């Protein structure tokens, strides 16, 4: 079989820094090389289990919500594909690792399929030793080639068994089941894995899966464009987000208390954020820009750094936004060693009037509208995906914003870049 290019991986990864906008080259960027970065700087690539592994029903793996979603709703997938085979890394991982080594990668961020470890999602249902063997082999192969494993525990493929049993992340029951899954991984792989990421982009999972209905499990209010058969776009995203934050904190605290001292690793969470710029100089546009940041990044980073949600969310969402108890707030605050950051684009933000009537939705709660164009001029060159405008300065501005507003946490850039093709 011909070698497969790792550039097919969906997510460019780990500390890829955007160059200055001056100079020649694509989008006016200066060419960069490893000599542009300090010694010890980590370069890597990444994948997620459902998009990359394949072998969906092999090796004892149970069904995930993405298996169910792609098979029951192929019309909601741009090319009607699924992850049954994907890029077949389950069988071809050695070739993948060789390609990483040939490319000069220092690290590989991959996610572990929850149902490849716990087929029905629970510890009571038994641990799948074939899944343990696969990830042991992958980790050992990486280390033998000098590539550091960065492991994401949850990249949106929650067990269909838990979805059927109690609604998945809509229920607080998910917190203990997720913690059990995480502990199996700490026990089995933590002697070699030194960087753990609990969740990938909880914002995307909540919004796309429960507000807009375009991703698994495909829930939204019936009047949303996705025409979902079940859901509540004004309440469920916040419920799911709340349980994700608590699940993250439970796993992070467990790792720090029980495993970190012996295994000498670090644990964090990966968040996604666009940078935002006021659409105009008006006070309303400036205020909307602040709300937009709080409803995307602050939704998750405020609880982790301050123990509670941003004030704008509490005011505008009201009783649809869950509340942390004092015990939960204490558990959540500071429950990380680092923050993984995914940045792709920057938007202009204008003010949106409050929605009237009963059609509450995350999409309008912030009373802010995002756009990549102002006065007919795009903020930067547009990539293949219509939402992605290349704006390198936004990357720097976002990092400085986090430094200034969230006590300067340790940050790994876990995703960055642009797509070069799109099926849409």
Buried (B, 14 or more C-beta within 10 A) or exposed (E): EEEBEBEEBEBBBBBBBBBEBEEEEEBBBEEBEEEEBEEEEBBBBBBBBBBBBBBBEBBBBBBBBBBBBBBEBEEBBEEEEBBBEBBBBBBBBBBBBBBBBEEEBBBBBBBBBBBBBBBBBBBEBEBBEEBBEBBBEBBEBBBEBEBBBBBBBBBBBBBBBBBBBBBBBBBBBBBEBBBBBBBBBBBBBBBBBBBBBBBBBBBBBBBBBBBBBBBBBBBBBEEBEBEBEEBBBBBBBBBBBBBBBBBBBBBBBBBBEBBBEEBEBBBBBBBBBBBBBBBBEEEBBBBBBBBBBBBBBBBBBBBBBBBBBBEBBEEBBEEBBBEBEEEBBEBBBBBBBBBBBBBBBBBBBBBBEEBEEEEBBBBBBBBBBBEBEBEEEBBBEBBEBEEBBBBBBBBBBBBEBBEEBBEEBEBBBBBBBBEEEEEE
